[in-house]
Amino acid sequence: MSISALYTGTVVHTRMRPVRHRLRYRMMTLLLDLDEIPALARRLRLFSVDRFNLFGFAERDHLVPGAGSLRAQVEAALTAAGITPDGGPIRLLAMPRVLGSVFNPLSIFFCHARSGALCAVLYEVNNTFGQRHSYLIPVAGPGLPIRQECAKGFYVSPFMDMALRYRFRLIPPSERLGVAIEVRDATGPVLTAGLAARREPLTDGALLRGFLRHPLLAAQVLGAIHWEAAKLWGKGMRVRPRPPPPAEPVSIVLPGRVA
């Protein structure tokens, strides 16, 4: 049975300070077991790897293009965090390419041991300036929801300061999926964002239905980002200076260490 699946649900962003602002939109995303991707491309007529199709996947859309396979790069980050990879499943939650285009504000790699236990989560962030950075955080224990946090080290929204912290709350993919992110400063929450989604088997029929609901997925996401940015500008928000991205592509977040 394939672990890879399609998830459809709703994304909600709420900014609390210094102005109140909220947005909500429907979202389609895929959970791809890295080891299953070649077989998925052979089985599905509407999904391809590294070639044009209705839906597609390309490794260059994630982590550092040309620096090795996604599995090799994730396992190198695990090793840097003191976790010895044993060949366990690595599953990527991300939006697919749709008619050759994609933009993922956030992709999540769920890193499992061979036993099936979730040992770490890698959060990959893209901004609209063509930059990318990731945070790898070991999972502390088996309980749910998974709660993690780290310091912000990468410029994302032009209206957000850098001296912030992220708090993550995850329900890993099963029949349902939950991702909640709270962005905090020294006085409390500034913004919250969340995705709640339901699993569907990854079939050509499900992909076609997803396309009919979201025919221009990348344009929808980028359009929403820029439209909401224009509204924030109209509410008086102003752009913060953009620092250079971190020197390393992945911040390793360990207990007692600031990312």
N, C-alpha and C positions, 0 to 999 in steps of 0.2 A: 504493500500500500504506500502510495506517495505521501510524503510529509508536506511537500510544496502545495500551496493553496492560494486562493484568491480571497482577499478580505475587503468587504465594502462597509462603509460606516460614515461617521460624521466627525469633522474636525471643528473644534471651538477654540477661539483665542479671546481672552479678555484682558485688557490693559486696565489696571486700577489707578495708576499714577503716572505722571502728573495730570493727565486728562483721562477720562473714562472712555473706553472704546471697546467694541465687541464685534467679532465676525464669526460666521458659521457657514460651513459649506460641506457638501457631500464629497467623499473621497473613495478611490479605489486603489488598492495596493496589493502587491504580491509577497508571499513568503516563499523564498527560494532556498531549498537545501542545496548548498554549493555542489555537492556530489551528484545531485539529481539533474542539474541543468542540461547536460548533453542529452540525456534520455528524454527530458521534456521537449527539447527542440525536435527530436525525432518523432515523438508521439503526437505533438500538437501541430496542426496545420497553420494556426494563426499566431504562433510564437516561434521566433528564431533567435539564434545567437550570432552576433556579429554580421548580420545581413538584414536588409530591409524586409519588414513584414508589418502586419497590422499591429502586433506587439513584438517587442524584442528586448534583448538583454545584451549588454556589452561590459566586460570587466573594466574597460577604461573609464566608465562612468563612476567608478568607486575607487577609494584609497589613492594610491600613487600609480598612475599609468606607467607601464614599463618596468616597474620595480619587482616583478614576480607575480605569481598568481595571487588571487584574493586569499586563498587558503594560506599560502606561504606568508603573506604579509600579516594576516591576522595571527597566525601562530607565532611569528616573530614578536608581535606586540604582547601576546600572552607570555612568552618566555621572558620578555623585559619586565613583566609584572610579577615574575616569580612563579608562574603557572606552567607546568610541563605539559605541552600538548601530547595527547595520546591518540590522535586521529579521530576524535569524537566529532559529531556533526557540528557544522557551522551553518547557521540559517540566517539569511538576509531578508529583512523586511524593507521593501523599497517600492517606489512606483516604477513600472516598466517603461521602456520606450514605447511611444504610441506614434505610429507613422514616422518613425525615425527620430522623434524629439522626446526629451526628458529633462525634468528639473526636480531634484529631490532636496527640499530644505533640510530634511532629516532622514537618514537611513540608519537602521539598527541591525548590527550583527549579534545574534544570540550564539554564544560559544559554549558548547557542551562537551563534557567528558564522554568517553566511550560508554560509561555506565548510564548515560542519559542525563546526569545531573548538570544543571546550568552552572558554569563556573565563572563566566564573565560576560559583560555586555560592552560592545563597542558602539558608541554613538558617533556617526559621521555627519558633519554639518557642512552644508554648502551655502555660501552667500550669493547675492546677485551681482557680485563683482568678479565672479569667476574663480573664487578662492574656496579652499576646502580644508577642513581640519577635523580630527577625530579625538575622542576621549575614550580610553579603555578603563573600565571599572570592574574589579573582581566582585563576584556575588558573595555576600557574607554568609548566607545560610539558605536553607531550603524553604523557608516560610514565604507565603504570599500575602499581600503584594510585595514585590521586590522594591526596596527603597534605597536609593543611591544619591550621592551629590558630589559636586565638584565646583571649583572656581571657574568662572568664564575666562577663557584665554584667547578667544577668537572673535573678531568683529562680525556681527551678523546684521541686525537691524541698525540702520543709520540713526535711529532715534533712541537707541539704548546706550547707556554708559558701559564702560568696560569693568568697573569695579562691582561686579555682580556675582551671584552664585546660582547654580542650577540645582534644583531638587527634582529627582526623577522618581516616578511611581509606576511600576510595570505589572501588568498581568500578562505573562508570556503567551504567545499564540497557542491556542487550543481551539475549541469551538468558538470562543470569543477572544478578543484581544483588547487590552487597555493600555494606553500610554498617556501619562500625565506629567507635565513639566511645569514647575513653578520657578520663576525667575525672581530673585530676592536681592535687595540691597540691605544696608545696615539697619534699616527701620522696618523691614518687612517685605511682603510680596509686591512686586511691580507688575508682573504679568503672569498669567497662567495659560497653558495650551494643552489640549487633550484630544486624543483620538479614541473613539469607541467603535469597534468593528466586529463583524460576524463572518465566520469562515464559510467558504463555498469550495467544493472540489474544483481543481484546476482542469477545466475541460474547454474545448473549442466553443461549446455553447455558452459557458459562463463568460469566456472572453468576449464573445460577440455581444452578449447582453451588456457587459461592462463598457464596451466601446460605444454602444448606442446611448448609454447614460453619460459617458465621459469621452466624447469623440476627440476632444483637443485637451487632453489631461495636462500636459506641460504648459500650454498656453493658459489654461484655466488657473493653474497655480501661480504662474508668474503674473498673469493679469490681476489676480486677487491681491498679490503682494503689492504691486505698484498702485492699484486703485486704493487700497487701504492706506498706503503711504501718502498718497495725495490728500486723503481725508484727514490724516493726522497732521499734515502740514497746515491744512486749513483750520485745524483746531489750535494752532500755535506751536506745535512741536518743531524743533529745529535740529538739523543734522549735526551729529557729533563727529569729531575728527576720526579718521580711519587710520589706526596704527598698522605697521607691517604684520603679516600673519606670523604665528610661532615658527621658530626655526625647524622644529621637528614636526613631522606630519601627524603624529599621535602623541597626545598627552597621557601618560600612564598615571592613574590616580590610585594611590595606595593609602591605607589608613595612616593618618598623621602627616600625610604629605599634601601640599596644595598643588593643584594641577597647574 
